[in-house]
Amino acid sequence: MTNVFEIGMIALVIVFQPELRRLLERVGTHSLRMLISRNEQGTSERVLNQVVNACEIMSNEKTGVLLVFERDSTLDDYMKSGTIVDAEISSELLRNLFFTKAALHDGAVIVRHNRIAAAGCVLPLTESTTISSDLGTRHRAGIGVSEVSDAVVVIVSEETGIISVAVGGMLKRGLKKETLHKLLRTELQSMIENMEPDEGILPQFRRWIMGRDMTEEGANNEEDNRNKK
């Protein structure tokens, strides 16, 4: 039984190696800034409009797009594979970065804190066998990075001009301008709708403790009053 158990553990590691690797990547890239502070104010409406307008134009022109919005999981390792940009987001800049003859058009553009952080980045390809065969490397890379992080990825097909969004390993295809805008607003702002500016987990925990103490104190006072009566 001991030998069976030891061999079984090794077999499990071998069989579930892809899943374990994705789990370790997700844990390893999770940002610690959530435990300290929350300074970013979510994706602004201006940024969303610039991104959506650029994607609509590049969709009509059939320009390939791979745009990654970083959330809580840091994408530093993938940014190192590209070129640091650190520029304000604009429709014109996005179109220039993904222009067919541009040096960085083949890689991904990573957005961090409402700014274009890096371009020409290499992303991990999905290992899923359920992906449609008509999806190319750009789509597989977008799905891949969404599997190992909580990033939101916008993809525009160079062949068809179809706009897609990958979140959590799932791909939503055939998005129109209004649907893309609504989906991005939901995904990129839902994580801050219940959090005050510059507030992190520690301040929330402290407020919860204080509120709990006040509740317990009130309950104790009420019990004392009943005893006196």
C-alpha positions in Angstrom: 0.0 0.0 0.0 2.9 2.3 0.7 4.4 1.7 -2.7 1.0 2.2 -4.3 0.5 5.5 -2.5 3.9 6.8 -3.5 3.5 5.8 -7.1 0.0 7.2 -7.2 1.2 10.6 -6.0 3.8 10.7 -8.7 1.2 9.6 -11.3 -1.1 12.4 -10.2 1.6 15.0 -10.6 2.4 13.7 -14.1 -1.3 13.5 -15.2 -2.3 16.9 -13.8 1.0 18.7 -14.6 -0.6 21.3 -16.9 -3.3 22.2 -14.3 -0.7 22.3 -11.4 1.6 24.5 -13.5 -1.2 27.0 -14.2 -2.2 27.0 -10.5 1.4 27.8 -9.5 1.7 30.5 -12.1 -1.5 32.1 -10.8 -0.4 32.0 -7.2 3.1 33.2 -8.1 1.9 36.2 -10.1 -0.8 37.4 -7.6 0.0 40.9 -6.6 0.7 41.7 -3.0 -0.5 45.3 -3.4 -4.0 44.0 -2.7 -2.8 43.3 0.9 -1.3 46.8 1.3 -3.2 49.4 -0.6 -5.5 50.1 -3.5 -4.5 53.3 -5.3 -5.8 52.6 -8.8 -9.3 54.0 -9.4 -10.4 51.5 -12.0 -10.4 52.0 -15.7 -11.8 55.4 -16.6 -14.5 56.0 -19.1 -12.0 58.0 -21.3 -9.7 55.0 -21.4 -12.5 52.7 -22.3 -13.7 54.9 -25.1 -10.2 55.2 -26.5 -9.7 51.4 -26.5 -13.1 50.6 -27.9 -12.8 53.2 -30.7 -9.3 51.9 -31.6 -10.6 48.3 -31.7 -13.5 49.2 -33.9 -11.3 50.9 -36.4 -8.7 48.1 -36.4 -11.5 45.6 -36.7 -12.7 47.3 -39.9 -9.2 47.4 -41.2 -8.6 43.8 -40.2 -5.6 44.7 -38.1 -4.5 42.1 -35.5 -4.9 43.2 -31.9 -3.8 41.5 -28.6 -4.5 43.9 -25.7 -4.1 42.7 -22.1 -5.5 44.6 -19.1 -3.7 43.7 -15.9 -5.8 43.4 -12.8 -4.7 41.8 -9.5 -2.3 39.2 -11.0 0.9 41.0 -12.0 2.2 40.4 -15.5 5.8 41.5 -14.9 7.4 38.4 -16.4 5.5 38.9 -19.7 6.3 42.6 -19.7 10.0 41.8 -19.6 9.7 39.9 -22.9 8.5 43.1 -24.6 9.4 46.8 -24.7 8.5 49.2 -21.9 6.3 52.0 -23.1 4.7 53.7 -20.1 2.4 56.0 -22.1 -1.1 57.4 -21.8 -3.7 55.4 -23.6 -5.0 56.9 -26.9 -6.7 55.4 -29.9 -3.9 56.7 -32.2 -1.1 55.2 -30.1 -2.8 51.8 -30.0 -3.3 51.8 -33.8 0.3 52.8 -34.3 1.5 50.0 -32.0 -0.6 47.4 -33.8 0.1 48.7 -37.3 1.1 45.9 -39.6 4.5 47.3 -40.4 5.3 48.4 -36.9 8.1 46.7 -35.1 5.9 45.7 -32.1 2.7 44.7 -33.8 3.1 40.9 -33.4 3.3 41.0 -29.6 0.8 41.9 -27.0 0.2 45.3 -25.5 -0.1 45.3 -21.7 -2.2 47.9 -19.9 -1.5 48.7 -16.2 -3.1 51.4 -14.1 -4.8 53.1 -17.1 -1.5 53.3 -19.0 0.2 51.4 -21.8 2.9 49.6 -19.8 4.6 47.5 -22.5 4.3 46.4 -26.1 5.5 43.5 -28.2 5.1 41.1 -25.2 5.2 37.3 -25.6 2.4 35.5 -23.8 1.9 31.8 -22.9 -0.2 29.8 -25.3 -3.2 27.8 -24.1 -2.8 24.1 -23.9 -6.5 23.5 -24.1 -7.6 20.9 -26.7 -11.1 22.3 -27.0 -10.0 25.5 -28.8 -11.4 25.8 -32.3 -8.9 24.9 -35.0 -9.6 28.2 -36.8 -8.2 30.2 -34.0 -4.5 31.3 -34.5 -1.6 32.1 -32.2 -3.0 35.5 -31.2 -6.2 33.9 -29.8 -4.3 31.1 -28.2 -2.0 33.5 -26.5 -4.9 35.7 -25.3 -6.7 32.6 -23.8 -3.4 31.4 -22.4 -2.6 34.5 -20.3 -6.2 34.6 -19.1 -5.9 31.0 -17.8 -2.8 31.8 -15.6 -3.9 35.3 -14.5 -7.1 37.3 -14.0 -6.3 39.6 -16.9 -8.9 40.8 -19.4 -7.7 40.3 -23.0 -9.1 42.0 -26.1 -8.3 40.2 -29.4 -9.0 41.3 -32.9 -8.6 38.8 -35.7 -6.3 39.8 -38.5 -8.1 37.4 -40.9 -11.7 38.2 -40.1 -11.7 41.4 -38.0 -13.8 39.7 -35.4 -13.5 41.2 -31.9 -13.1 38.8 -29.0 -12.5 39.0 -25.2 -10.8 36.3 -23.1 -11.4 36.1 -19.4 -10.6 33.2 -17.1 -9.8 30.9 -20.1 -13.1 31.6 -21.7 -13.4 33.4 -25.1 -16.4 35.6 -26.1 -16.4 36.2 -29.8 -18.2 38.4 -32.3 -18.5 41.5 -30.1 -19.8 44.8 -31.4 -18.7 48.2 -30.2 -21.4 48.6 -27.6 -21.0 45.1 -26.3 -17.3 45.4 -26.0 -17.6 48.7 -24.1 -20.1 47.2 -21.7 -18.1 44.0 -21.1 -14.9 45.9 -20.4 -16.6 48.3 -18.1 -18.1 45.4 -16.1 -14.8 43.4 -15.9 -12.4 46.2 -15.2 -14.5 48.2 -12.7 -16.4 45.5 -10.8 -13.4 44.9 -8.5 -13.4 48.5 -7.1 -17.1 49.3 -6.9 -17.3 48.3 -3.2 -13.9 49.7 -2.3 -13.1 53.3 -1.3 -10.1 55.1 -2.9 -6.8 54.3 -1.4 -8.3 51.6 0.6 -6.9 48.1 0.8 -7.7 44.8 2.6 -6.0 45.8 5.8 -8.1 49.0 6.3 -11.2 47.1 5.5 -10.2 44.4 8.0 -9.6 47.0 10.6 -12.9 48.7 10.0 -14.6 45.2 10.2 -13.0 44.5 13.5 -14.0 47.9 14.9 -17.6 47.4 13.7 -17.6 44.0 15.3 -16.3 45.3 18.6 -19.0 48.0 18.6 -21.7 45.4 17.9 -20.4 43.2 20.7 -20.3 46.2 23.1 -23.8 47.1 22.2 -25.0 43.6 22.8 -23.2 43.4 26.2 -24.8 46.7 27.2 -28.2 45.5 26.3 -27.6 42.3 28.3 -26.5 44.4 31.3 -29.6 46.5 31.1 -31.8 43.4 31.1 -30.0 42.0 34.1 -30.5 45.3 36.0 -34.2 45.1 35.3 
